[in-house]
Amino acid sequence: PQPVPLPPSPTAGRRPQQRRSNGIAVVAPPGSALGPTRIIRRSRPVNSTISTQQPTPRHQPHHERGRCCRTRIFRFPFCLGCGSASPMTAPAPVRARVVLRNPKSSKHHRGHGHGHGRGGGPVSSGSARLRGAWLERRELIALVASCILFLYAVTSLVIHSVLVRSTPGGSADLDPLGVDGYEPDDGGDNSEGGEDPGWERLDGRDEERKKKKRNRGGGGKNRIDDDGTDLDASYPRIRAEYDAKFPSDDRERMIEFARSLRKREYVPIEGESMPYDVNDCPSAPPEGYPMAWPVLDVLENWNPDDATPRARIYQGLCRFDAATEYDKALTYRKAELPFVIRDDPVVLPTVERWNQPEYLTRILGRTATYRSDYAETNHLMFFRTKNLKRVPEGWKEPTTERDISYPDWLEKARRADEEEWEPDHPHWYFRLNGKSRDGRGYLFEELPFFRPRENFYMIDPTDARGINCRFGMRGNTAENHFDGSRNFIALFGGERRYFLSHPGQCPNLALYPARHPSGRHSAVNWADPDLERYPQFERALVNEVVLQGGDVLYLPTNWFHHIVSLNTNFQCNARSGMTDHYLSEIRECGFKA
């Protein structure tokens, strides 16, 4: 049968009808089948009458959607599916015209209907598109702001974990003899370009060392004796007991006690021919201060492996009396030159307490253990493999970390003094570390002048590096090296010999490169220098000084020092800030900050 044509629509040729529903006006083309209650949604495409095409899924592939990929926030100029820079050519389906009307109940829009009455007039589809674009722009701004806040939070956490670690009264994992921040000019561990000849990978040895650290018991952090005594809780009572016995306001008594600890006097070898007297230096640093001599002459006079004292040494540093020459010491400190200050009233109380029998045992505990350095010989070379991927072939860790109680270490140290241990005997460095932003903890109570507050010893408290204590035994040797910050070194008992060199001597001191585990430390054995392998060492210039109880040595940034313990001694140091006075010499030597 022939199809029967439909009768013409009664609305043919008339003006399009407009219906409203909940503030949405829908305009249908003439002749459409739009019923009286039919509402066309914005997401439903239509043709001239009514479309049966289903809404396009949001995550449907671009070739099925028939148009270039878009997201709600970003509108990319290329297709995310195929990477094409031009939009899809498939014709977009015809959509019904949608006209938005402001709600009549909105008081905000009253009087702004552009002549369409009290309730506001219709808003064109162009305005709707502008409004949608503005919403997308606001969402983009919110996303960018969220990303910035997230990055700021992560950065703050990293900085906090690295720089604001605080372990009041306990042990902090600090660098005992060095300073972070120096790296080689040749690119670090040479991770690009293959293996270096003569170097090998760590093969997990650093991870094993970290595991041992994590599994280490005690470590001085809890400070609990085996009998259950809380050492931090009992410290105020013990301290009050000794303060009552030895009041700190009796300066004459403390000076006499410190002098009684100094068993001998060291005389400069060339004292008469020197342009200044080391015990009565001028108010301003003289030209060429401090004097230095060929390193081989200094070592020939007193070999570093021999801990037996010598009466005459190559001393070039000034020694100031704190009571009468404080201003001189301040002048030399401002000039960033090394010196020794003696019998400071703020240091002497610690000297007197620490040399009393049983005092350190009572505050450190009889069984509580502390992480210490151990070596099979007297050479305790510093090393670090934390950020290294390769080490020299055949290299072995020169020291190991072991836990030991203070009474056990003291017994070994006294045996070394009595039996005059040789260099091939085992040696220990007993370590105490403290770091606190507000200067809390028993170490800061014992050494109040090292609190992070501005004073003669804390030049830049905002960059304080905490307190590092190293108790040495006869023969202990810390190899020659430099530190990248100011350093005040206080000796509270015993004797230590220091060799000092100007940073300009760096090329002659034969240092390991920064990427070496013992970087910025001398590769030369000063007790038996190999001049065939390191011929430049013969040209090095050094001077020396022996610190005794009550002495404090100032080392400016980047000054070299080689340390030898002459007997059982108690030494603590604190670093604060840095200067660039000698930075050029260090950079010329192959290191950069």
Secondary structure, DSSP 8 states (H G I E B T S, - for coil): ---------TTTTS---EEEETTEEEE--TT----TT----TTS---SS--------TTS-HHHHTS----SS---SS-TTT--SS---S------EEEEE--TT-GGGTT-STTS-TT--EE-HHHHHHHHHHHHHHHHHHHHHHHHHHHHHHHHHHHHHHH---BTTS-----SS--S--EETT-TT--SSS--TTEEE-TTHHHHHHHHHHH---TTTS-B-TT--BHHHHHHHHHHHHHHHS-TT-HHHHHHHHHHH-----EETTTTTSSSBTTB--SS--TT-S--EEHHHHHHHS-TT--S--SEE---S-EEETTT-HHHHHHHHHTT--EEEE--TTTHHHHHHHTSTTHHHHHH-SS-EEEEEEESSSB------TT-SEEETT---S-EEEEEEHHHHHHHHHHHHHHT--TTS-EEEEEEEEB-TT--SHHHHH-GGGSSS-SSS-S-GGGEEEEEEEEE-TT-EEEEEE-SS-EEEEEEESEEEEEEE-GGGGGGS-B--TTSTTTTBB-S-TTS--TTT-GGGGG-EEEEEEEETTEEEEE-TT-EEEEEE-SSEEEEEEEE----TTHHHHHHTTEE-
